[in-house]
Each structure stands twice: as structure tokens, then as C-alpha cells.
Amino acid sequence: MDIPTDTVKERTRHTRAYKIPDIDVSGLIGLSSRLEGEVLRDFNHDYGNLLSILKTSFDPMALITLFQFYDPQLRCFTFQDYQLVPTLEEFSYILNIRITDDVPFIRVPEVVRFGKIAEALHMGIKEVERNWKSSGGVSGFYLCFLISRAEDAAKKEQWVDFSRLLAIMIYGIVLFPSRENFVSLAAICVFMNKNPVPTLLADAYFSIYSRSKKGGYFVGSCLPLLYQWFMLHLPVRGPFVLKKGSLKWSDRIVNLTSYDIRWNYCVGKIWSIITSCGQYPNVPLMGTRGCISYNPTLAYRQLGYAMERAQNDVEAFESVYFADGKDSLELEKIAYAWTKVHKRDQNTLSKKVPIAMGPYRKWVEARVANLLLPFARSCPLYEQPPVV
């Protein structure tokens, strides 16, 4: 006798208890309101979409639900018949900050060079030395000092200095948070390096991976940026939006299929993909808290290319993961690898169409059967096309 399908409960894996810190950025938003006209245009030109990230408000449950789908072995989010991977190219697109050919942030220097910090922030060396503090073992500036300095610059209409101070505060409080109301030396170093996207992606992956087995607070990652990235892939009309108030995030997300995801939001805007660095088969990332690698081959579809084959070899990719200060030799190897970045474009990639072929789809479904989903599925939110 057949058992009615609605009485069979789908097996699921354990979920984790994550906590999203509540960061007060009202003071920075207040300062940003002083940017108008040409000054605002200059800020956006020099620092990208920092103001958009600063003003991003989000439902923490959206990210907490996303984290439940994390696949630590592949460094991606695995859903019922598709995968999503935060990429360098997407972060660069969202921030409107180009990934330069320079080696990204490597580590915080052991000796603080006040002269370089003073030059970068347009301050006097003595002023930097007087206000340089330590909080919980982290050195840098208290936010109140930088806000006071920015307000003084605004009164004097020194808009270049004001913009630079506002940008460094957004780096320290939003992009690379460390201690509450404190701008760390690490954030200042990334700001001075002028190539923040790889470091941002590194911190995002490091935080997610570090918490994937035990849950807890997310520290040191730019959650508003990760939230924007996730939202750009989700439906913007239909049942997913209409049922926002009646369905939990878990029910809305677990029932989405690959046909419902927005694969083309950046198609035509990304022409090349960083696929590996040096001798590493994937992309090793250096962050402010440690190093970790990710697999761009899993992201081809969301970058506008077809996923044609099963990714069985991805599981054998060499993986990098270690906390800051734990493996200086490997860190040097990774830094050197970033002098030899390998890219692929539409001439060497698969078809320029964001679809998934049968072999890849079957591989994802087999992985889900082994990994299990964190929530039980019910009915698809949208009408699905016939299986071909």
C-alpha cells in the first residue's frame, strides 16, 4: 500500500544557532548626510558604493537562514538543486570597487608606522600618536575621535579630508568590524592598500566557515554586503515576495528551485573571472582574521556561464584554512600566488548562458541526498517547467 506523500517527513540535518551583532551606524549615517552635490559624486567616485552598504538594513533571519545551507567542504551554499557562491567579481560589482592587480592585504604589521597612517588620513604624526589606543588587544582609533575629527573638517569645508575620514570609519565599523566603536589597524591597512574586495570576501568566508560547526556570533565580516549579495539572487516578485509575512525565511528559501533564482543580475557586466592563483587549484584568500580558499568553478552559472559537468573533482581541491598568525610560511606562499593571478573569460569558459546541464544537476542532487537540507521541503513556490 502506498504511503501518502504528505505523511512522509523529509530527513533534515541539524541547524545551528547563529547570532548577528547589532552595529549602531546612526552616527555615520548622520555624517554621510553632509555629502551633497559634487562632494557626494566625488565620494562615490573615490570610494565606490560604501554609502549603500552603510545604509543597508536587513532582517538577521535572512542571513541566519542562509548560513544553515552552508556546505563547508565545498565552501558554498548548497540548496535543493543549485548552489550559490559569493565571488570576488560579485562583491566588486556590488561595491563598485575594482579589483586591482596589486597584492591584497596580507597581515597587520608588527610595528605601527604612524607616519604612513598620518599621511593616509591627512593628520599630523603627533595627533595620530596621541589618539592611538588599544581595545581588547586590538590597536587603532576610537570612533568618537574620528567622528570629532570629521565634524571639524566639515565645519572648515575640508571635504576631501571629511570624505576620507568617513570612508575609513565605514571600513572600520561596517566592512571590517573588530571591537565596538573602534576602528582597528587592520581596517586602516586595508583602506591604505586600496584593494579591499579580496579581503572582504576572505573575512566573509572565514567567519562563515569558522561558525559552521558551532554557531555563535559572527564577528569581523561585512554582513550588509553579504546580505545584498544574497538578495540579488532571490526573486523580486511573485509568491516569494507576496508570502513574506506569512512564511518563515526557512520555508521561503528551502522551497526555491534553480528556476526561481535570479542568475542574470550581473550577466554582461562581468567579463573575466579569477579562477586560481599561482599553483593553487582554486583561489586562496587573505583576510584580517585568517586565510581560506574558495572554488570559483561552482559560481560560473551566477556569473553568466553554463554549468555543464559534474564537479566531482572540486571535493579534491586543495583547501586553505588557518587563523591569523598560525601559518606564516603558508601565508607567504599565498601572497606570492597573488602575483600570478589566473583569469578566464568567455573565450575559454562554457556557453555564455546561465543554465545548468543534466550532469551538474544530478551531481548537486546527489550531494543534497548525502548532505541533507537543513529544512524540510513542501511545495515549490513557483510553477516549475517540465523536466527535460
PEJO-V274992 format. One record per residue. N is the residue number from 1. RES is the residue in three letters. SS is DSSP state (2 for helix, 1 for strand, 0 for the rest). PSI is psi in radians with two decimals (* if undefined). D_LAST is the distance of its C-alpha to the last C-alpha in Angstrom with 2 decimals. Layout:
# PEJO-V274992
N RES SS PSI D_LAST
N RES SS PSI D_LAST
This chain:
# PEJO-V274992
1 MET 0 2.26 29.88
2 ASP 0 2.47 26.66
3 ILE 0 2.23 27.28
4 PRO 0 2.35 26.04
5 THR 2 -0.48 23.40
6 ASP 2 -0.09 25.53
7 THR 2 -0.10 28.38
8 VAL 0 2.08 26.61
9 LYS 0 2.21 27.34
10 GLU 0 2.38 25.00
11 ARG 0 2.40 26.92
12 THR 1 2.84 27.65
13 ARG 0 2.95 29.78
14 HIS 0 2.51 33.11
15 THR 0 2.89 33.43
16 ARG 0 2.67 36.24
17 ALA 0 1.81 39.00
18 TYR 1 2.66 38.97
19 LYS 1 2.30 41.58
20 ILE 1 2.10 41.38
21 PRO 0 2.52 44.83
22 ASP 0 1.88 46.15
23 ILE 0 2.17 47.59
24 ASP 0 1.95 50.06
25 VAL 0 0.27 49.57
26 SER 2 -0.64 51.53
27 GLY 2 -0.70 54.35
28 LEU 2 -0.65 52.15
29 ILE 2 -0.66 50.50
30 GLY 2 -0.76 54.03
31 LEU 2 -0.70 55.00
32 SER 2 -0.41 51.95
33 SER 0 -0.26 53.10
34 ARG 0 -0.21 55.97
35 LEU 0 2.04 53.67
36 GLU 0 2.74 53.88
37 GLY 2 -2.23 53.66
38 GLU 2 -0.61 54.12
39 VAL 2 -0.72 54.47
40 LEU 2 -0.75 51.04
41 ARG 2 -0.71 49.49
42 ASP 2 -0.69 51.22
43 PHE 2 -0.83 49.97
44 ASN 2 -0.60 46.32
45 HIS 2 -0.73 46.84
46 ASP 2 -0.56 48.51
47 TYR 2 0.13 46.50
48 GLY 0 -2.62 43.07
49 ASN 0 0.71 41.47
50 LEU 2 -0.63 43.70
51 LEU 2 -0.60 44.77
52 SER 2 -0.74 41.23
53 ILE 2 -0.73 40.79
54 LEU 2 -0.71 44.27
55 LYS 0 0.11 43.55
56 THR 0 2.07 40.15
57 SER 0 2.53 40.45
58 PHE 0 2.79 37.69
59 ASP 0 2.01 37.02
60 PRO 2 -0.51 37.54
61 MET 2 -0.43 35.15
62 ALA 2 -0.81 32.22
63 LEU 2 -0.68 33.11
64 ILE 2 -0.68 34.16
65 THR 2 -0.75 30.75
66 LEU 2 -0.77 29.06
67 PHE 2 -0.44 31.33
68 GLN 2 -0.40 30.19
69 PHE 0 0.10 26.80
70 TYR 1 2.36 28.60
71 ASP 1 1.65 27.66
72 PRO 0 -0.50 31.05
73 GLN 0 -0.64 30.08
74 LEU 0 -0.09 27.58
75 ARG 0 0.91 29.48
76 CYS 1 3.14 26.59
77 PHE 1 2.08 25.15
78 THR 1 2.09 22.25
79 PHE 0 -2.94 20.28
80 GLN 0 -0.58 17.62
81 ASP 0 0.42 14.68
82 TYR 0 2.97 16.56
83 GLN 1 2.63 20.09
84 LEU 1 2.44 22.81
85 VAL 0 2.05 25.80
86 PRO 0 2.31 28.99
87 THR 0 2.81 29.87
88 LEU 2 -0.76 33.02
89 GLU 2 -0.70 31.54
90 GLU 2 -0.76 30.41
91 PHE 2 -0.71 33.77
92 SER 2 -0.72 35.52
93 TYR 2 -0.79 33.64
94 ILE 2 -0.73 34.42
95 LEU 2 -0.30 38.02
96 ASN 0 0.74 38.53
97 ILE 0 2.12 40.37
98 ARG 0 2.51 39.82
99 ILE 0 2.01 39.45
100 THR 0 3.01 42.50
101 ASP 0 -0.03 43.24
102 ASP 0 2.64 45.90
103 VAL 0 2.25 45.58
104 PRO 0 3.13 44.59
105 PHE 0 2.34 46.81
106 ILE 0 -0.99 47.90
107 ARG 0 2.86 50.35
108 VAL 0 2.27 53.13
109 PRO 0 2.56 56.40
110 GLU 0 -0.57 59.04
111 VAL 0 2.16 61.74
112 VAL 0 2.20 61.28
113 ARG 0 1.64 62.27
114 PHE 2 -0.50 63.67
115 GLY 2 -0.73 64.40
116 LYS 2 -0.67 60.77
117 ILE 2 -0.74 59.76
118 ALA 2 -0.72 62.60
119 GLU 2 -0.73 61.60
120 ALA 2 -0.61 57.94
121 LEU 2 0.10 58.90
122 HIS 0 0.86 61.94
123 MET 0 2.91 64.38
124 GLY 0 2.64 67.61
125 ILE 2 -0.72 67.62
126 LYS 2 -0.64 70.14
127 GLU 2 -0.70 68.08
128 VAL 2 -0.81 65.07
129 GLU 2 -0.70 67.24
130 ARG 2 -0.60 68.83
131 ASN 2 0.07 65.56
132 TRP 0 2.14 63.57
133 LYS 1 3.08 62.96
134 SER 1 2.41 61.28
135 SER 1 1.95 59.14
136 GLY 0 0.62 57.95
137 GLY 0 0.03 58.35
138 VAL 1 2.30 56.45
139 SER 1 2.63 58.50
140 GLY 1 -2.63 58.09
141 PHE 1 2.50 59.15
142 TYR 1 2.52 59.29
143 LEU 2 -0.65 57.33
144 CYS 2 -0.62 60.44
145 PHE 2 -0.80 62.20
146 LEU 2 -0.63 59.43
147 ILE 2 -0.77 59.15
148 SER 2 -0.72 62.91
149 ARG 2 -0.67 62.82
150 ALA 2 -0.71 60.09
151 GLU 2 -0.68 62.02
152 ASP 2 -0.71 65.10
153 ALA 2 -0.65 63.23
154 ALA 2 -0.72 61.97
155 LYS 2 -0.62 65.54
156 LYS 0 0.05 66.70
157 GLU 0 0.62 63.75
158 GLN 0 1.35 62.76
159 TRP 2 -0.46 59.13
160 VAL 2 -0.80 58.04
161 ASP 2 -0.73 59.42
162 PHE 2 -0.81 58.00
163 SER 2 -0.70 54.48
164 ARG 2 -0.73 54.68
165 LEU 2 -0.71 55.90
166 LEU 2 -0.73 53.21
167 ALA 2 -0.78 50.51
168 ILE 2 -0.55 51.94
169 MET 2 -0.66 52.13
170 ILE 2 -0.69 48.44
171 TYR 2 -0.83 47.73
172 GLY 2 -0.53 49.94
173 ILE 2 -0.59 49.04
174 VAL 2 -0.90 45.36
175 LEU 2 -0.80 43.71
176 PHE 0 1.12 45.67
177 PRO 0 2.52 47.42
178 SER 0 -1.29 49.80
179 ARG 0 2.70 52.68
180 GLU 0 2.30 53.06
181 ASN 0 0.73 54.69
182 PHE 1 2.33 55.08
183 VAL 1 1.96 53.92
184 SER 1 2.84 53.74
185 LEU 2 -0.64 54.74
186 ALA 2 -0.80 51.17
187 ALA 2 -0.68 49.89
188 ILE 2 -0.70 52.77
189 CYS 2 -0.74 51.99
190 VAL 2 -0.72 48.35
191 PHE 2 -0.79 49.65
192 MET 2 -0.50 52.12
193 ASN 2 -0.47 49.54
194 LYS 0 0.48 47.58
195 ASN 0 1.12 44.19
196 PRO 2 -0.35 42.98
197 VAL 2 -0.84 39.17
198 PRO 2 -0.63 38.85
199 THR 2 -0.68 41.35
200 LEU 2 -0.80 39.57
201 LEU 2 -0.67 36.27
202 ALA 2 -0.81 38.30
203 ASP 2 -0.63 40.00
204 ALA 2 -0.87 36.80
205 TYR 2 -0.73 35.20
206 PHE 2 -0.75 38.54
207 SER 2 -0.78 39.07
208 ILE 2 -0.82 35.65
209 TYR 2 -0.73 35.85
210 SER 2 -0.54 39.49
211 ARG 2 -0.05 38.78
212 SER 0 -0.38 35.53
213 LYS 0 -0.32 37.50
214 LYS 0 -0.12 40.41
215 GLY 0 -2.78 39.58
216 GLY 1 -2.89 42.50
217 TYR 1 2.48 43.41
218 PHE 1 2.06 41.54
219 VAL 0 2.42 44.25
220 GLY 0 0.27 44.30
221 SER 0 2.60 40.87
222 CYS 0 1.55 40.12
223 LEU 2 -0.63 38.15
224 PRO 2 -0.64 38.14
225 LEU 2 -0.76 36.35
226 LEU 2 -0.66 33.75
227 TYR 2 -0.80 33.31
228 GLN 2 -0.74 32.84
229 TRP 2 -0.82 30.21
230 PHE 2 -0.79 28.23
231 MET 2 -0.55 28.65
232 LEU 2 -0.35 27.35
233 HIS 2 -0.22 23.88
234 LEU 0 2.72 23.87
235 PRO 0 2.59 23.09
236 VAL 0 0.03 26.17
237 ARG 0 2.95 25.56
238 GLY 0 -2.85 24.16
239 PRO 2 -0.64 24.40
240 PHE 2 -0.67 24.81
241 VAL 2 -0.74 27.94
242 LEU 2 -0.54 29.13
243 LYS 0 0.31 29.14
244 LYS 0 -0.69 30.99
245 GLY 0 -0.30 34.15
246 SER 0 -0.31 32.82
247 LEU 0 2.48 30.35
248 LYS 0 2.76 31.32
249 TRP 2 -0.68 29.75
250 SER 2 -0.76 28.32
251 ASP 2 -0.61 26.47
252 ARG 2 -0.75 25.24
253 ILE 2 -0.73 23.97
254 VAL 2 -0.43 22.51
255 ASN 0 0.04 20.22
256 LEU 0 2.47 18.75
257 THR 0 3.06 15.24
258 SER 0 -0.42 14.21
259 TYR 0 -0.32 13.10
260 ASP 0 -0.32 16.73
261 ILE 0 2.54 18.56
262 ARG 0 1.78 20.49
263 TRP 0 -0.22 19.62
264 ASN 0 0.33 21.62
265 TYR 0 -0.44 25.07
266 CYS 0 0.19 26.73
267 VAL 0 2.34 24.56
268 GLY 0 -0.12 27.12
269 LYS 0 -0.20 29.95
270 ILE 0 2.04 29.51
271 TRP 0 -0.38 30.05
272 SER 1 2.70 30.69
273 ILE 1 2.29 29.89
274 ILE 1 1.99 32.43
275 THR 1 -0.44 30.69
276 SER 1 2.95 33.75
277 CYS 1 2.23 37.55
278 GLY 0 -2.28 40.04
279 GLN 0 -0.03 39.37
280 TYR 1 2.39 37.03
281 PRO 0 -0.17 33.38
282 ASN 0 -2.64 32.33
283 VAL 1 1.93 34.34
284 PRO 1 2.42 37.43
285 LEU 1 2.41 38.71
286 MET 1 2.07 42.34
287 GLY 0 -3.08 43.05
288 THR 0 -0.25 46.19
289 ARG 0 -0.19 45.69
290 GLY 1 -3.02 44.25
291 CYS 1 2.59 41.69
292 ILE 1 2.70 38.03
293 SER 1 2.77 35.11
294 TYR 1 2.84 31.52
295 ASN 0 1.71 28.43
296 PRO 2 -0.38 27.23
297 THR 2 -0.39 24.39
298 LEU 2 -0.16 22.54
299 ALA 2 0.09 23.08
300 TYR 0 -0.71 21.67
301 ARG 2 -0.76 18.82
302 GLN 2 -0.20 21.38
303 LEU 2 0.11 23.66
304 GLY 0 0.13 21.31
305 TYR 0 2.73 19.73
306 ALA 0 2.49 16.38
307 MET 1 1.87 16.03
308 GLU 0 -0.55 15.08
309 ARG 0 2.85 16.55
310 ALA 0 2.58 17.63
311 GLN 0 0.72 20.94
312 ASN 2 -0.58 22.93
313 ASP 2 -0.29 25.96
314 VAL 2 -0.64 26.21
315 GLU 2 -0.38 27.79
316 ALA 2 0.00 30.52
317 PHE 0 2.48 31.38
318 GLU 0 2.27 35.02
319 SER 0 2.48 35.55
320 VAL 0 2.28 38.49
321 TYR 1 2.02 39.95
322 PHE 1 2.60 43.61
323 ALA 1 2.83 45.81
324 ASP 0 2.28 48.22
325 GLY 0 0.02 51.22
326 LYS 0 -0.36 49.84
327 ASP 0 1.40 49.05
328 SER 2 -0.56 50.95
329 LEU 2 -0.80 50.31
330 GLU 2 -0.61 46.52
331 LEU 2 -0.73 46.85
332 GLU 2 -0.66 48.79
333 LYS 2 -0.71 46.12
334 ILE 2 -0.74 43.44
335 ALA 2 -0.73 45.72
336 TYR 2 -0.67 46.27
337 ALA 2 -0.54 42.55
338 TRP 0 -0.07 42.16
339 THR 0 -0.12 44.44
340 LYS 0 1.24 41.76
341 VAL 1 2.32 38.53
342 HIS 1 2.27 35.54
343 LYS 1 2.70 33.12
344 ARG 1 2.59 30.01
345 ASP 1 -2.95 28.88
346 GLN 0 -0.27 26.29
347 ASN 0 -0.36 27.96
348 THR 0 -0.03 27.27
349 LEU 0 -3.05 24.08
350 SER 0 -2.92 20.41
351 LYS 0 2.45 18.82
352 LYS 0 1.22 20.38
353 VAL 0 2.24 17.36
354 PRO 0 1.30 16.66
355 ILE 0 2.94 13.05
356 ALA 1 2.23 11.92
357 MET 0 2.89 10.36
358 GLY 2 -0.85 9.05
359 PRO 2 -0.72 12.74
360 TYR 2 -0.77 14.11
361 ARG 2 -0.75 11.93
362 LYS 2 -0.65 12.84
363 TRP 2 -0.75 16.36
364 VAL 2 -0.77 16.71
365 GLU 2 -0.66 15.66
366 ALA 2 -0.64 18.17
367 ARG 2 -0.70 20.71
368 VAL 2 -0.69 20.45
369 ALA 2 -0.55 20.99
370 ASN 2 -0.74 24.06
371 LEU 2 -0.59 25.33
372 LEU 0 2.65 24.58
373 LEU 1 2.73 24.30
374 PRO 0 -0.30 27.65
375 PHE 0 2.66 26.80
376 ALA 0 2.42 25.10
377 ARG 0 2.70 21.97
378 SER 0 -1.89 22.09
379 CYS 0 2.54 19.80
380 PRO 0 2.53 17.70
381 LEU 0 -0.48 20.02
382 TYR 0 2.73 17.63
383 GLU 0 2.26 15.19
384 GLN 0 2.53 11.65
385 PRO 0 2.80 8.74
386 PRO 0 2.56 6.29
387 VAL 0 2.25 3.82
388 VAL 0 * 0.00
